Amino acid sequence: MGKSQPYEAAWVPGLGHEIDRDESLKVGFRWLAETERKYGVVGVVVMYAKGMVRNAPLLEQAAGRWQFVSTRSSSPSRRGRGPVLAIWPPDDRTLELAEQLAVGSALCVIPGSLNDGTAWIRRTNARCLVDGFAAPDAAVLADEISKSLDHMLFFGGHNGFLGGGEKEDAIRRLIAISRRPDAPSQEAIEEYLRASGKTDGDGARRAGKWYEEILEGKRHRDYTGRTIR
């Protein structure tokens, strides 16, 4: 855990990997129990919906020991009290909740089928708890593209590219990138933004959608109605 990262990070191969589902869960729950002892604080499990405990007998057993929380919980807020195990988080909101709860402690993610967790694994340099697995290599972007995206993130990433002048800056940079002969895919752009840690999931998804629309020929307007060029 470093100054820029407020929790220790680990991951377990999940539903999109060649590993038995129950074996994956066992590794995760073993990590949670061991990390609880390390920090001396009870941990929690984060899932998309608490009702998902019925999806596997191991989850039902774990629910008798640990609190399960989700973005749909009536009171999911519980910042920085102990380790967190995020099981099959399908979207940014679920993973961001897990990150908030893990502040000052540790977070382990078991990716699901809808989100392989690659961007988070790269951003946090998470340690894999099962030998023989690794996150896929990131798409290699040209230096000029990376630098432009970094400037875009510095200027507007913290606001999701919606602050004063930030949408215009993002659109112009994305237009310039789209015109290059080595223009990356929408997925590569969005993954780069997610992995940066300088914008949230909504910001990365928003910029990715703008880029996809630019590739399709759509024109975007600023808040005065003028076309952004």
C-alpha positions as CSV (number, residue, x, y, z in Angstrom):
1,M,0.0,0.0,0.0
2,G,1.6,3.3,-1.1
3,K,0.9,6.9,-0.7
4,S,-1.1,7.1,-4.0
5,Q,-3.0,3.8,-3.4
6,P,-4.9,3.6,-0.1
7,Y,-5.2,-0.2,0.1
8,E,-3.3,-3.4,-0.7
9,A,-4.5,-5.0,-3.9
10,A,-4.9,-8.7,-4.8
11,W,-7.0,-10.6,-7.3
12,V,-8.2,-14.2,-7.9
13,P,-9.0,-15.5,-11.4
14,G,-12.8,-15.6,-11.8
15,L,-15.6,-16.5,-14.1
16,G,-13.7,-15.6,-17.3
17,H,-10.7,-17.7,-16.4
18,E,-9.9,-21.5,-16.6
19,I,-10.5,-22.2,-13.0
20,D,-13.3,-23.9,-11.1
21,R,-15.8,-21.4,-9.7
22,D,-15.8,-22.9,-6.2
23,E,-12.0,-23.1,-6.1
24,S,-11.8,-19.4,-7.0
25,L,-14.3,-18.5,-4.2
26,K,-12.3,-20.6,-1.7
27,V,-9.1,-18.8,-2.5
28,G,-10.9,-15.5,-2.1
29,F,-12.5,-16.4,1.2
30,R,-9.2,-17.8,2.5
31,W,-7.6,-14.4,1.6
32,L,-10.3,-12.5,3.5
33,A,-9.9,-14.6,6.6
34,E,-6.1,-14.3,6.6
35,T,-6.2,-10.6,5.9
36,E,-8.7,-10.0,8.7
37,R,-6.2,-11.5,11.1
38,K,-3.5,-9.3,9.7
39,Y,-5.5,-6.1,10.2
40,G,-7.4,-7.2,13.3
41,V,-10.7,-6.0,11.7
42,V,-13.7,-7.9,10.4
43,G,-13.9,-7.8,6.6
44,V,-16.9,-7.6,4.2
45,V,-17.9,-9.0,0.9
46,V,-19.1,-6.7,-2.0
47,M,-21.4,-8.0,-4.7
48,Y,-23.7,-6.4,-7.3
49,A,-26.7,-7.5,-5.3
50,K,-26.9,-9.2,-1.9
51,G,-29.4,-11.7,-3.3
52,M,-26.6,-13.2,-5.4
53,V,-25.5,-15.2,-2.3
54,R,-28.1,-17.8,-3.6
55,N,-25.9,-18.3,-6.7
56,A,-23.6,-20.7,-5.0
57,P,-23.6,-22.8,-1.8
58,L,-20.2,-21.3,-0.8
59,L,-21.6,-17.8,-1.0
60,E,-24.5,-18.8,1.3
61,Q,-22.1,-20.3,3.8
62,A,-19.9,-17.2,3.7
63,A,-23.0,-15.0,4.3
64,G,-23.3,-16.6,7.7
65,R,-19.8,-15.3,8.6
66,W,-19.4,-12.0,6.7
67,Q,-21.6,-9.0,5.9
68,F,-22.5,-8.8,2.2
69,V,-23.0,-5.3,0.9
70,S,-23.8,-3.8,-2.5
71,T,-24.6,-0.5,-4.3
72,R,-28.2,-1.5,-3.8
73,S,-27.9,-1.8,0.0
74,S,-29.9,0.6,2.1
75,S,-26.7,1.7,3.9
76,P,-23.6,0.3,2.2
77,S,-21.3,3.1,3.5
78,R,-18.5,1.6,5.6
79,R,-15.2,3.3,4.8
80,G,-11.8,2.0,5.8
81,R,-12.6,-0.5,8.5
82,G,-11.2,-3.8,7.2
83,P,-10.4,-5.9,4.2
84,V,-12.9,-6.2,1.3
85,L,-13.5,-9.1,-1.1
86,A,-15.3,-8.0,-4.3
87,I,-16.9,-11.0,-6.0
88,W,-17.8,-10.7,-9.7
89,P,-18.3,-6.9,-9.8
90,P,-20.1,-6.3,-13.1
91,D,-19.7,-2.5,-13.3
92,D,-17.7,0.5,-12.2
93,R,-20.1,1.4,-9.4
94,T,-19.7,-2.0,-7.6
95,L,-15.9,-1.9,-7.9
96,E,-15.7,1.7,-6.8
97,L,-17.8,0.8,-3.7
98,A,-15.3,-1.9,-2.9
99,E,-12.4,0.5,-3.2
100,Q,-14.1,3.0,-0.9
101,L,-14.7,0.4,1.7
102,A,-11.1,-0.9,1.5
103,V,-9.4,2.4,2.2
104,G,-6.7,1.9,4.8
105,S,-6.9,-1.9,4.5
106,A,-6.9,-4.3,1.5
107,L,-9.0,-5.3,-1.5
108,C,-9.2,-8.5,-3.4
109,V,-11.2,-8.8,-6.6
110,I,-12.6,-11.9,-8.2
111,P,-13.6,-10.8,-11.7
112,G,-16.9,-11.9,-13.2
113,S,-18.0,-12.6,-16.8
114,L,-19.1,-9.0,-17.5
115,N,-15.9,-7.2,-16.3
116,D,-12.6,-9.0,-16.3
117,G,-11.0,-6.4,-14.0
118,T,-8.0,-5.9,-16.3
119,A,-7.9,-2.1,-16.0
120,W,-8.1,-2.3,-12.1
121,I,-5.5,-5.0,-11.9
122,R,-3.1,-2.9,-14.0
123,R,-3.8,0.4,-12.2
124,T,-3.3,-1.1,-8.8
125,N,-0.6,-3.6,-9.7
126,A,-2.7,-6.2,-7.9
127,R,-1.0,-9.4,-6.9
128,C,-2.5,-12.6,-8.3
129,L,-3.2,-15.2,-5.6
130,V,-3.2,-18.2,-8.0
131,D,-0.1,-19.3,-9.9
132,G,-0.2,-19.4,-13.7
133,F,-2.5,-16.5,-14.3
134,A,-1.8,-12.9,-15.4
135,A,-3.8,-9.9,-16.7
136,P,-3.9,-9.6,-20.5
137,D,-1.3,-7.2,-22.0
138,A,-2.6,-3.7,-22.5
139,A,-3.0,-2.3,-26.0
140,V,0.1,-0.4,-27.0
141,L,-0.7,3.2,-27.9
142,A,1.6,5.5,-29.8
143,D,3.5,7.9,-27.6
144,E,1.7,11.0,-29.0
145,I,-1.7,9.4,-28.3
146,S,-0.8,8.5,-24.7
147,K,0.5,12.0,-24.1
148,S,-2.6,13.6,-25.4
149,L,-4.8,11.3,-23.3
150,D,-2.6,12.1,-20.2
151,H,-3.2,15.8,-20.8
152,M,-6.9,15.2,-21.2
153,L,-7.0,13.3,-17.9
154,F,-4.9,16.0,-16.1
155,F,-7.3,18.7,-17.3
156,G,-10.7,17.1,-16.9
157,G,-10.4,13.5,-15.6
158,H,-11.3,14.5,-12.0
159,N,-14.6,15.9,-13.2
160,G,-15.4,13.1,-15.6
161,F,-14.7,15.6,-18.5
162,L,-17.8,17.7,-17.7
163,G,-16.2,20.8,-16.1
164,G,-15.7,24.1,-17.7
165,G,-13.9,23.6,-21.1
166,E,-13.2,19.9,-20.3
167,K,-15.7,18.4,-22.7
168,E,-14.4,20.6,-25.5
169,D,-10.8,19.7,-24.7
170,A,-11.6,16.0,-24.6
171,I,-13.6,16.0,-27.9
172,R,-10.9,17.9,-29.7
173,R,-8.2,15.5,-28.6
174,L,-10.3,12.5,-29.4
175,I,-11.1,13.9,-32.9
176,A,-7.3,14.4,-33.5
177,I,-6.7,10.8,-32.3
178,S,-9.4,9.4,-34.5
179,R,-7.8,10.9,-37.6
180,R,-4.5,9.2,-37.1
181,P,-3.6,6.2,-39.3
182,D,-2.8,4.3,-36.0
183,A,-6.0,5.3,-34.3
184,P,-6.8,2.9,-31.5
185,S,-10.2,1.2,-30.9
186,Q,-12.8,2.6,-28.5
187,E,-12.0,-0.2,-26.1
188,A,-8.3,0.7,-26.0
189,I,-9.1,4.3,-25.3
190,E,-11.5,3.5,-22.5
191,E,-9.2,0.9,-21.0
192,Y,-6.3,3.4,-21.0
193,L,-8.5,6.0,-19.2
194,R,-9.8,3.4,-16.6
195,A,-6.3,2.1,-15.9
196,S,-5.0,5.6,-15.3
197,G,-6.8,6.0,-12.0
198,K,-7.3,9.7,-12.8
199,T,-10.9,9.5,-13.7
200,D,-13.8,7.3,-12.5
201,G,-15.6,4.7,-14.4
202,D,-18.3,7.1,-15.6
203,G,-15.6,9.5,-17.0
204,A,-13.8,6.7,-18.8
205,R,-17.1,5.3,-20.2
206,R,-18.3,8.8,-21.2
207,A,-15.0,9.6,-23.1
208,G,-15.1,6.1,-24.7
209,K,-18.7,6.8,-26.0
210,W,-17.6,10.2,-27.4
211,Y,-14.7,8.5,-29.2
212,E,-17.0,5.8,-30.6
213,E,-19.4,8.5,-31.8
214,I,-16.6,10.4,-33.4
215,L,-15.5,7.3,-35.3
216,E,-19.1,7.0,-36.5
217,G,-19.0,10.5,-37.9
218,K,-21.1,12.2,-35.2
219,R,-20.4,15.9,-34.4
220,H,-20.5,17.1,-30.8
221,R,-21.5,20.5,-29.5
222,D,-20.4,22.6,-26.6
223,Y,-22.7,24.1,-24.0
224,T,-23.5,27.1,-26.3
225,G,-24.6,24.8,-29.1
226,R,-21.5,25.4,-31.3
227,T,-19.9,22.4,-33.0
228,I,-16.6,21.3,-31.4
229,R,-13.9,21.1,-34.0
